[in-house]
């Protein structure tokens, strides 16, 4: 028996061992020099300092339904990994039989037949498949990879959730600013309309001036209910993310007072493989597919196992445990395929094809991650330039509007100059607000595409030590 166990423990697992494929990562990102530090190593509560935003993120992490579902899927995968590993160990069971009957033989008179008899049987049995070819171990390896992929999916939900809450919050603050700009412009256009209307009634200006001013006022005023509706919809969106019914949301620091980090280190591309949840999930899917090749290839070889049975048999239940009639047996058995009409071969080939597909998906995910980081870095660096130009434009248009009003009041300019200055200023103010929002969102996006720093803080999901591959 010990010799058999030694052979089983020394048995090799057929199929390829996983090795990470070569990937076109490069030493640095396109837009940055080599950096050891990365914003993704910073906890979210150090990146987003608004106290209300912190509160909303905490609430989302505690109450979001999608995150709860992801956590439940990890627990399911953990149990399935333990199930896949358990056949490596002996399986022990028990059973019992209580029967009453009469044996009738052909050609024997009834009076010569034996009486009705009772039969009682109690037994215990054990079985153990010797994993000589690693079929069970490869299956357990695949299940454990599925567990790690599921846990990476949970990390992905957490990172996505934090990013969604932060982005939606900054978008809400920008809508608040848009509403303030719209209302301020309604006041400004109202003043222009009142001025034109007074001059028209005084016979100094034509009715055309007053009508044009009234139309411009109505156009700006129409934006107020549009933005108010957008604010309610954005609040409802945040409410769902944090696990509340549709309702209003609190505000913290105003958009213009939000701080943007002056420098945001990105780290190096190789860090993405260990940090981004989607890349970890994709790689673990590849690991599971690779292990399945060995699991299916092991189907070509016989399954070898040991069985044992022991129990007692009695016609009287009171004597069942007195060992007057005992039974036992042990055996070794082997079974393997001879003809399966190609089923085993096709299963093996299908596993190879699935691995090729998983490899292509993994490589594609890596390339896409590099593109997302590059896009986020260039957007982050150029938004600062855009904001500076928008601020210059707004300041110039504000001065132009003041000048146009002064000239119009003095009879040196037409109504078109005033309206033109107002109509240029309003969209430029909105554009500046949107650029300031985009600067904050770019930090959120860069934090997300770099991986968010979740993996360094938490260990791999636990599986009972005796069930780990």
Secondary structure by P-SEA (a helix, b strand, c coil): caaaaaaaaaccccccccccccccccccccccccccccccccccccccccaaaaaaaaaaaaccaaaaaaaaaaaaaaaaaaaaaccccccccccccccccccccccccccccccbbbbbbbbbbbbbbccccaaaaaaaaaaaaaaaaaaaaaaaaaaaaaaaaaaaaaaaaaaaaaaaaaaaaaaaaaaaaaaaaaaaaaccccaaaaaaaaaaaaaaaaaaaaaaaaaaaaaaaaaaaacccbbbbbbcccccccccccccccccaaaaaaccaaaaaaaaaaaaaaaaaaaaaaccbbbbbbbbbbbcccccccccccccccccccccbbbbbccccaaaaaaaaaaaaaaaaaaaaaaaaaaaaaaaaaaaaaaaaaaaaaaaaaaaaaaaaaaaaaaaaaaaaaccccaaaaaaaaaaaaaaaaaaaaaaaaaaaaaaaaaaaaccccccccccccccccccc
